[in-house]
Amino acid sequence: MYQNILIESLDHYGRGIAHLDNKVTFVKNALPNDVVDIKITKTYSKYNIGEVLKYHQKSKERIPSPCPFFDLCGGCQLLNLKYADTLNYKLNKVKELFLKNKINYNKDIEVIKNPQNFNYRHKLSLKIKDNKIGFYEEETHNLIAINACLIANQTINEVIQNYQSLNITNGELTIRVNQNQEILLIINSQDKLNINISELKKKVKLIGIVYNNKLVYGQDFYYERLFNHLFKISYDAFFQVNPYITIELFSLILSHIKENNKVLDLYCGVGTLSIIASLKAQKVYGMEIVPNAVLNALENAKLNNKNNIEFFLGDVSQKLSKLKLDVDTLIVDPPRAGLSKKTIDYILKNNFKNIIYVSCDINTLIRDLKLLENKYTLKEYKILDMFSCSYHLESFCFLESIN
Ligand SMILES: C[S@@+](CC[C@H](N)C(=O)[O-])C[C@H]1O[C@@H](n2cnc3c(N)ncnc32)[C@H](O)[C@@H]1O
């Protein structure tokens, strides 16, 4: 055990940093200026992972966590800070990373706040183990049983509180909800199907259940209305988890599209950004790998009376180079892995006037910005607090061709 250790700063994953025997040690739930006793739980060649055994002095910034599962769950790392401090933490993290990686951006960075920093998630994936529901403790299969999740929408929490009606002993449950509080359940389990649907329907507006990828009740999709547009979303299609920040993202997209733009929207999901861009653009093309998402995108274009959009099904890395499109503005909103080498090469070869890069992973975003920097200047960068209470952040970038 190490005693009376001063926590020096916070790392990019929301962990406290201390130096023990000259080795950097990352400590969960430890804030700068906490003085703590630490037990090392894992040792690696360059760093240690530690755990707080006792707090001797607590940081002035520390607040009591509003979630009783904070210490064990690991899903949210910043619940020991005030909301304003979590936003500062994210801002400083981006500034540090920009500086370290020599990202050429000297303007102030705006952080777009989440108007609802608790109960904002409209999708939650949970584990069910030995008849208990919750999350796995970090890097283990130990289930932390919960009866509510502070960042989940309240109707999702009602499903958690009534999960016994599902009659599942072991498996995985994903709960999706729209702003009408309609619930779609996606279950994977080896257990025999025996859900007490009528019991569940007394508690929530259940609209569908997909069990091991088969529709067993109602419908396997839901609708969401955002930004005055209606989106159909299949059970296996991506949709942003936070509707309150998604409308801010839509606004940013729209304000960066011009009337005569011809837009290519890569990783387009159910067509959201394509449809928003088409409000101004002359022509929009979208590309997405999940078949149901592309079917949704085609239907969503019709639902919203958009007739200037075409969607393509395919893997961006494979299909992109085969398409010959007349496009001046590129939108990319990739998964956390960012852009593949092939996609970067394609972008470098094609002279797009502008690129709108939406990213949920700051590290891969910075890697990609470096690869693009000889041909594109970062004109505008904003943080959107899509994932409040956690160290994750959403970025909006507007790039302009140097030529
Ligand atoms: C972060 S989401 C963005 C979706 C959409 N822009 C939105 O706002 O809802 C990333 C999307 O990329 C899709 N995707 C992942 N890998 C892909 C690939 N190699 N090619 C095409 N689409 C891919 C995912 O299915 C997902 O819909």
The ligand as an SDF file (V2000), in Angstrom:
LIG
                    3D

 27 29  0  0  0  0  0  0  0  0999 V2000
  -21.1990    7.1540  -35.8540 C   0  0  0  0  0  0  0  0  0  0  0  0
  -22.3560    6.3380  -36.8630 S   0  0  0  0  0  0  0  0  0  0  0  0
  -22.9670    7.6790  -37.8410 C   0  0  0  0  0  0  0  0  0  0  0  0
  -24.3330    7.4890  -38.4520 C   0  0  0  0  0  0  0  0  0  0  0  0
  -25.0220    8.7220  -38.9750 C   0  0  0  0  0  0  0  0  0  0  0  0
  -24.1560    9.6720  -39.5780 N   0  0  0  0  0  0  0  0  0  0  0  0
  -25.8680    9.3690  -37.9100 C   0  0  0  0  0  0  0  0  0  0  0  0
  -25.6230   10.5200  -37.5440 O   0  0  0  0  0  0  0  0  0  0  0  0
  -26.8070    8.7310  -37.4380 O   0  0  0  0  0  0  0  0  0  0  0  0
  -21.3500    5.4060  -37.9380 C   0  0  0  0  0  0  0  0  0  0  0  0
  -22.0860    4.6060  -38.9830 C   0  0  0  0  0  0  0  0  0  0  0  0
  -21.1060    3.9970  -39.8250 O   0  0  0  0  0  0  0  0  0  0  0  0
  -21.5410    2.7100  -40.2020 C   0  0  0  0  0  0  0  0  0  0  0  0
  -20.3350    1.9850  -40.6270 N   0  0  0  0  0  0  0  0  0  0  0  0
  -19.4010    1.3880  -39.8580 C   0  0  0  0  0  0  0  0  0  0  0  0
  -18.3940    0.9070  -40.6090 N   0  0  0  0  0  0  0  0  0  0  0  0
  -18.6990    1.2070  -41.9040 C   0  0  0  0  0  0  0  0  0  0  0  0
  -18.0440    0.9870  -43.1410 C   0  0  0  0  0  0  0  0  0  0  0  0
  -16.8670    0.3610  -43.1980 N   0  0  0  0  0  0  0  0  0  0  0  0
  -18.6220    1.4240  -44.2690 N   0  0  0  0  0  0  0  0  0  0  0  0
  -19.8160    2.0750  -44.2290 C   0  0  0  0  0  0  0  0  0  0  0  0
  -20.4790    2.3310  -43.0720 N   0  0  0  0  0  0  0  0  0  0  0  0
  -19.9290    1.8950  -41.9330 C   0  0  0  0  0  0  0  0  0  0  0  0
  -22.2450    2.2080  -38.9610 C   0  0  0  0  0  0  0  0  0  0  0  0
  -23.1460    1.1730  -39.2710 O   0  0  0  0  0  0  0  0  0  0  0  0
  -22.9530    3.4750  -38.4670 C   0  0  0  0  0  0  0  0  0  0  0  0
  -24.2320    3.5970  -39.0410 O   0  0  0  0  0  0  0  0  0  0  0  0
  1  2  1  0
  2  3  1  0
  2 10  1  0
  3  4  1  0
  4  5  1  0
  5  6  1  0
  5  7  1  0
  7  8  2  0
  7  9  1  0
 10 11  1  0
 11 12  1  0
 11 26  1  0
 12 13  1  0
 13 14  1  0
 13 24  1  0
 14 15  1  0
 14 23  1  0
 15 16  2  0
 16 17  1  0
 17 18  1  0
 17 23  2  0
 18 19  1  0
 18 20  2  0
 20 21  1  0
 21 22  2  0
 22 23  1  0
 24 25  1  0
 24 26  1  0
 26 27  1  0
M  CHG  2   2   1   9  -1
M  END
$$$$
